[in-house]
Amino acid sequence: MTQPVYPLELELKYLALDPAPLRALAAVSSLGPARLGPVSVADELDRYLDTPDLRLATARWACRVRTRGGRTKLSLKGPAAHRPQDALHRRPEVEGPAGPGLDPGTWPPSPARDLLASLADGPPSQLSLVERFSLGQRRTERAVFAGHRQVGLLSLDEVTVLRDGAARGTLFMVELELRADEAPDLRLVADLDAGLAAVVGLQRDPHTKLEHALLILGERGGTG
């Protein structure tokens, strides 16, 4: 049987021990050969959901429901793939609208909701989901331009890991997400990666936010 082909998320990922590297990147005008756009700041709440028996984690997929500016979006993220010849992290990502509750049957139909139902082995109206944890994020964003063309989005994230409304830990993370509608320019990617690697206090990060959060919470499982 032919395996479905999903859109890919393409990212450079970095981790910091404190917010100083994030503030430095918010203040500069360029990153390697790329120009950085104006700073935009937004607050987000990401809820990571699964079935009570963790069917999504078992399938190596993650379900994230993000609320930002009054809008809620569902993202299904699959197993990450990292190629030794470049610094990009690649993973399948399928997105669609969601709602504030935990009942997918009340969310608008979308390919993401269909995939969630397939992974959880049940129709949306009968799925039972639980919140594993949530992430409260203060996200500073800057568009990344090569010439006059936007090639990506730089996100400088101060993240609070939450469980049952209580803060359990803090993360400082940098993500540069490239456009997924065209093949990446690997020379440009290498230059952008070198620019991030040169920022004092940043280190390349092989892990996802979900993996970092589970480590803080003393748990295992999941990829997104």
C-alpha positions in Angstrom: 0.0 0.0 0.0 1.3 3.5 -0.9 2.1 5.6 2.1 0.4 9.0 2.2 2.7 12.0 1.5 2.3 14.8 4.0 3.5 18.4 3.9 6.9 18.9 5.6 7.9 21.3 8.3 11.5 22.5 7.7 13.4 24.0 10.7 16.7 25.0 12.2 16.4 24.5 15.9 18.5 25.9 18.8 18.4 25.9 22.5 19.6 28.5 25.1 20.1 28.4 28.8 18.8 31.9 29.4 17.0 34.6 27.3 20.2 36.6 26.4 20.7 35.0 23.0 17.0 35.5 22.1 17.3 39.2 23.0 20.5 39.5 20.9 18.6 38.0 17.9 15.7 40.4 18.5 18.1 43.4 18.2 20.2 42.6 15.1 19.2 43.5 11.5 20.6 40.5 9.7 21.4 36.8 10.1 24.3 35.7 7.8 23.3 36.8 4.3 19.6 37.3 5.2 17.8 40.4 6.3 15.5 40.2 9.4 12.2 42.0 9.4 10.6 44.0 12.3 10.0 42.3 15.6 6.5 41.0 16.4 5.5 39.6 19.8 2.6 37.3 20.5 1.5 35.0 23.4 0.4 31.5 22.6 -0.9 28.5 24.5 -0.1 25.1 23.1 -2.0 22.1 24.5 -0.5 18.6 23.7 -3.3 16.0 23.5 -3.4 12.3 23.2 -5.8 9.4 23.9 -5.8 8.1 27.5 -3.7 5.1 26.2 -1.3 7.3 24.3 -2.1 6.0 20.8 -0.6 9.0 19.1 2.7 8.7 21.0 2.8 5.0 20.1 2.4 5.9 16.4 5.1 8.6 16.9 2.8 11.5 16.1 2.0 14.5 18.3 -1.2 16.4 18.5 -0.9 20.1 19.3 -3.7 22.6 19.7 -2.5 26.2 19.6 -4.5 29.2 20.7 -3.3 32.6 19.6 -5.1 35.9 19.3 -8.5 34.2 19.8 -7.9 31.6 17.1 -7.3 27.9 17.6 -5.4 25.6 15.3 -4.8 21.8 15.2 -1.3 20.5 14.2 -0.4 16.9 13.8 3.3 16.4 13.7 5.0 13.1 12.7 8.4 11.6 13.3 11.3 13.9 12.8 14.0 13.1 10.2 17.4 14.6 10.2 19.8 14.3 7.3 23.5 14.3 8.1 24.4 16.4 5.1 22.4 19.4 6.2 21.2 21.1 9.4 17.5 21.0 8.7 15.0 19.2 10.8 12.2 17.7 8.7 9.0 16.3 9.9 5.5 15.8 8.4 2.9 18.4 9.6 -0.8 18.5 8.9 -2.8 21.5 10.1 -6.4 22.6 10.4 -8.9 24.6 12.5 -9.8 23.3 16.0 -11.9 24.4 19.0 -11.3 25.3 22.6 -12.5 21.9 24.0 -11.1 18.4 23.8 -13.9 17.0 21.6 -12.7 16.7 18.0 -16.3 16.0 17.0 -17.0 19.7 17.6 -14.0 20.9 15.5 -14.4 21.9 11.9 -13.7 19.1 9.4 -10.2 19.1 8.0 -7.4 16.8 6.8 -5.8 17.2 10.2 -8.9 16.1 12.0 -9.2 13.1 9.6 -5.6 12.2 10.3 -6.2 12.5 14.1 -9.1 10.1 13.8 -7.1 7.6 11.8 -4.2 7.7 14.2 -6.5 7.4 17.2 -8.5 4.6 15.5 -12.0 6.1 15.8 -14.4 8.7 14.3 -14.0 12.3 15.5 -17.3 12.2 17.4 -16.2 9.2 19.4 -12.6 10.2 20.2 -11.6 10.7 23.8 -8.6 13.0 24.3 -6.7 14.1 27.3 -4.2 17.0 27.8 -0.8 15.7 28.6 0.6 19.2 29.3 0.6 22.6 27.9 3.2 25.2 26.9 2.7 28.9 27.5 4.8 30.8 25.0 5.9 34.4 24.6 7.0 34.3 21.0 9.1 37.0 19.3 8.9 36.6 15.5 10.9 38.1 12.7 10.5 37.4 9.0 13.7 36.2 7.2 14.4 37.7 3.7 16.8 36.7 1.0 16.8 39.7 -1.3 13.2 40.8 -1.5 11.7 37.4 -0.9 10.7 36.0 2.5 12.3 32.6 2.9 11.4 31.8 6.5 10.3 32.9 9.9 12.6 33.3 12.9 10.9 32.5 16.3 12.5 33.4 19.6 10.5 31.5 22.2 10.3 31.9 26.0 8.4 28.8 27.0 6.8 27.8 30.3 5.9 24.1 30.7 2.6 23.8 32.4 0.7 20.9 34.0 -2.7 21.3 35.7 -2.1 25.1 35.4 1.2 25.0 37.4 4.5 26.0 36.0 7.0 23.1 35.9 9.9 24.5 34.0 11.2 27.1 31.5 12.8 26.7 28.1 14.5 29.3 25.8 14.4 28.2 22.2 15.1 29.5 18.7 13.4 28.1 15.6 13.9 29.2 12.0 11.1 27.7 10.0 11.7 27.8 6.2 9.0 27.9 3.6 7.7 24.5 2.9 6.3 25.2 -0.5 9.7 25.1 -2.3 12.8 23.1 -2.1 15.3 24.6 0.4 18.4 26.4 -0.8 20.9 24.3 1.2 23.7 26.9 0.7 21.4 29.5 2.3 20.4 27.1 5.0 24.0 26.5 5.8 24.7 30.2 6.0 21.6 30.8 8.3 22.7 27.9 10.5 26.2 29.3 10.8 24.7 32.7 11.7 22.7 31.1 14.5 25.7 29.0 15.7 27.7 32.1 16.0 25.3 33.6 18.6 26.9 33.3 22.0 24.8 31.1 24.3 23.0 29.1 21.5 23.5 25.4 20.8 22.0 23.2 18.1 19.0 21.3 19.4 18.1 17.8 18.2 14.9 17.7 20.3 11.4 19.0 19.9 9.5 21.1 22.5 7.4 18.0 23.3 10.5 16.0 24.1 12.0 18.8 26.3 8.7 19.2 28.1 8.4 15.4 28.8 12.0 15.4 30.1 11.1 18.2 32.5 8.0 16.3 33.6 9.9 13.1 34.0 8.1 11.3 31.2 8.9 9.7 27.9 7.2 9.4 24.5 6.2 11.5 21.6 7.9 13.4 18.7 6.2 16.7 18.0 
